Amino acid sequence: MKGFTLVEIMLVVSLMVIVGTISVPVYQTVQLQNDLDLAISSITQTLHRAQILSQGSDGDSTWGARVSSGSVILFKGTTYASRDPLYDEVFEISPNLVISSSGFVSPTSPELIFSKMLGEPTPYGTITLTTVSNQAKNIVINPKGMTE
């Protein structure tokens, strides 16, 4: 006779359940780490772009960046509140990341302004991104605007 026995079918199904049970948490961990890495990259690139635009006095203005839940915003102006929204560049980051910082006016929405010509940030400090599984990475901005 041709076909599969009940034991063979149960063995295959149980192996599929075991593999599925193991792979879902691993995938979630990898996804969280990827979200964290992409957010760090987006934020540092936006900070560098704001610094370069300020050093070049693009539009005869200072430039800055603001990090908030779900996005990082490059803006033209002396503060985020008084910016020219026509020049905003918004980059999405995972909304599942918790943003905290030290050295900034708003710890949950850090904002940096880079001076014209020199490109020095005001203020400077540390931005911390944390996942729901408590994986955390820091972006340290020094007085010269370099990130570590």
N, C-alpha and C positions, 0 to 999 in steps of 0.2 A: 504494500500500500504506500501511496505517496501522501505527503502532508506533514504537518507539525504536530507533535504531541502537546498536551496541556502543560507538561513540565517545561518544555522548550519555550512555549509562549510566555509562561510565567517568569522564566529566567530572563528572557529578553526584556519584558516589561519592567521587571525589578531593576535591571541594569540601567534602563533608560531613566527610571525615577531617581536612582542614585546619582547618575551623571547630571541630571537636571538640578537636583538638590544642591550639588556641589558647585555647579557652574553659575547659578544665579547670584549668590553672594560675591563670588569672584568677579563677575561682570560688574556688579554694582560698585565694588571697591575700585576697579579699574576706571569706571566712568567718573567717579568722584575725583580720583587723582587727575584724570584728564581735564575735567572742568577746572580744577585748581591750577594746573599748569597753563591752560589756555588763558585764564584770567590774569595770572601773573605776567604772562607774555603781553597781553593786550594793555595792561596798565603800564608796564615799563616802556613799551613802545610809544604809548600816548604821552607819557611824561617826557620822553626824549624828543618827540615831535614838538611838543609845546616849548621845550627849551630851545630847540633849533630855530623855531619861528620867532621866539623872543630875541635870540642872539642876532638874528638877521633883521630885526625890527620890521618884520612883515606887517604891512598895513599900518606902520608907524604906531604900533601898540605892543603892550605886553600880552602874553598868552599864558593860559593856565590849564589845569586839568582838575576835574572833580570826580571822585570815585563814589558811587552810591550803589545801593542794592540793585543788581541787574544791569548796571551800565557804568562805563567810564566816558566822560565827556571832555573833549578838547574844546576850549572856548577862547574867544578874543575879548580882552578887557582886563580891568584891574581887579575885579571880583566876579564871582559867578553871578551874583545878584545884578550887577550892572553891566553884564556882558552884552555883546551884540549877537543875538541868537541866529542871525543869518550865517554866521561863520561856525556855528556849532558842528562838531563831528562827534556822533554818538556811536560807541562800540559796545555791543552787548556782551555781558558776561553772565555766568550762571546765577540765577536768582537764589539758588540753594546755598550760596556761600555767605557766611557771616563776616561783615567788614568791621574791623576795629582799628584804632590807630592811637599813637601817642605823639604829642608835639603839635597837634592840629587843633583848631578852634572847635570843630565838630568831630568827635571821635568816630561817629558812624558814617559820616560823609566827608572824608578828608578832601581839602581843596588846596592846591599849590598854584602860586603865581610865580612866573619866572621873569626876572628883571630884563629890561631891554639891554642889548649889547652884551652884558656879562652872562646872562642866563642863570643867575643865582636864584634858588627857590626861596619863597617866603610863604609859609614857614617850611621847615624841613623836619623830618622825623621818620617814624616807622608805620607802615600800613601792614596789617595782619589780615590774612584771609583764612577762614576756618571752614571746613566741611562739616556736614552733619555727623560724620563719624570721628570728629575731632582731629583730623589731619590739618595741620596749619603750616603756612609759609609766610615769611616776612619779606617785605620790600623796604629796604632801608635807604632813605634819601639823605645824602650828606649835604653840608652847607654849600658845596659847589654844584649840586644838582645831580651828582652821579648816583646811580642805584646799585645796590648790592644784593 
